[in-house]
C-alpha cells in the first residue's frame, strides 16, 4: 500500500471530495491517508506545526480498560510501516491481557503517528473483542473444533478482519468467510445452506449430488433439519452415503426449540445404534460458551459460532502520551512516564525522519 499520502492539514480536509456513488466503507487507501480519523487530530497537526512542535519526539502507550485477548497488531504495523522515525513495541497477537496493562508503545515524532490514534485504537478494540469472544468459545469446547461463521452478522468490509482474527488470535480451527480464511492462511470451510435443500426439495438428493461433485478428501457434512425430524433425516443421509458421510449438522431454528442437548444425545444414540459411530455431529445456531459446554457434554463434535463472535463487545482501548522530548508527562489522573511490561517486544522500526532529506 505504498504511496498513500496522509492528510496534512484542515485545508486538505475541507478540499476532500467524496463520490456519491460508492460503497460507504473506507478503502484501504482512505484509511492509510487518515480519512477515517477524528478531525481534531488533523487540527492538532496544524496547531503543532504553527508552534514548531509537530516533529517533537514523544512516547505513547496503549492500554485497555478491561481484560481480554490482544489482536489487531498486523494492521497497526501496516498503518505505520512507511511512517518515518518510529519504533513500536507490542505484546504478541493472541496474548491474554489484564486491565490497564501496557499493550503497545510507540516512540517517534508525533507527526508520524498522532493523527492515526483513532484508527489504531479502533483496529485494536474491534479485533481484541472478536479474539476474546472466539477464545471463550474455544476454551468452552474443551479441545473440540470451533469454526467461525460470523461473516453474515457484520458489515462485509470488516467480516474478513473478524474471521481472520477468530482463527489467528482466537483459536478457531476454521472460518467460512472466503477472504477471512485466506488471510488466516487456511482454506474456507462450510457445507451448504438450507437454500440448496429447499430448492431441490429433498435432503438425501442434495447429499447424493454433493457427494458426487465434492473432491475426494473433503468432508461430506450435510444439514439435516430442513424438512424432517433431525434423527430420521440423519439416518436417511447416512444410509444413502454409507461410509462416505463425515458428519451431519444440526442448525434447528429457535422457533422449534433450537439445538438442545437432548436432541444431540438422541441423534448420537440413533446413529451409533445403526452403526454410524464415526459420523460426527456439528452444531450451530445461536451458540455461546455456556451452550457449547452443554452440547459438548451431550456429544456434539464441533461448533459453528456466528453472532457470539461477531457481536463481541470491543475492548475499550486508550492511547496516552507518556513522554515528551525525554520528559515523563501525563494528563491528570494518569501516571507520568512509561508503564513497563516485560511482554513488550520490538515489532517495528522505520527509517529516520529526515533520512531522505
C-alpha positions, 0 to 999 in steps of 0.5 A: 500500500505504498504511496498513500499520502496522509492528510496534512492539514484542515485545508486538505480536509475541507478540499476532500471530495467524496463520490456519491456513488460508492460503497460507504466503507473506507478503502484501504487507501482512505484509511492509510491517508487518515480519512477515517480519523477524528478531525481534531487530530488533523487540527492538532497537526496544524496547531503543532506545526504553527508552534514548531512542535509537530516533529517533537519526539514523544512516547505513547502507550496503549492500554485497555480498560478491561481484560481480554485477548490482544489482536489487531497488531498486523494492521497497526504495523501496516498503518505505520510501516512507511511512517518515518522515525518510529519504533513500536513495541507490542505484546504478541497477537493472541496474548491474554491481557489484564486491565490497564496493562501496557499493550503497545508503545510507540516512540517517534515524532508525533507527526508520524503517528498522532493523527492515526490514534483513532484508527489504531485504537479502533483496529485494536478494540474491534479485533481484541473483542472478536479474539476474546469472544472466539477464545471463550468459545474455544476454551468452552469446547474443551479441545473440540473444533470451533469454526467461525461463521460470523461473516453474515452478522457484520458489515462485509468490509470488516467480516474478513478482519473478524474471521481472520482474527477468530482463527489467528488470535482466537483459536478457531480451527476454521472460518467460512468467510472466503477472504477471512480464511485466506488471510488466516492462511487456511482454506474456507470451510462450510457445507451448504445452506438450507437454500440448496435443500429447499430448492431441490426439495429433498435432503438425501438428493442434495447429499447424493449430488454433493457427494458426487461433485465434492473432491475426494478428501473433503468432508461430506457434512450435510444439514439435516433439519430442513424438512424432517425430524433431525434423527430420521433425516440423519439416518436417511443421509447416512444410509444413502452415503454409507461410509462416505458421510463425515458428519451431519449438522444440526442448525434447528431454528429457535422457533422449534426449540433450537439445538438442545442437548437432548436432541444431540444425545438422541441423534448420537444414540440413533446413529451409533445404534445403526452403526454410524459411530464415526459420523460426527455431529456439528452444531450451530445456531445461536451458540455461546460458551455456556451452550457449547459446554452443554452440547459438548457434554451431550456429544456434539463434535464441533461448533459453528459460532456466528453472532457470539463472535461477531457481536463481541463487545470491543475492548475499550482501548486508550492511547496516552502520551507518556513522554515528551522530548525525554520528559515523563508527562501525563494528563491528570489522573494518569501516571507520568512516564512509561508503564513497563511490561516485560511482554513488550517486544520490538515489532517495528522500526522505520527509517529516520525522519529526515533520512531522505532529506 
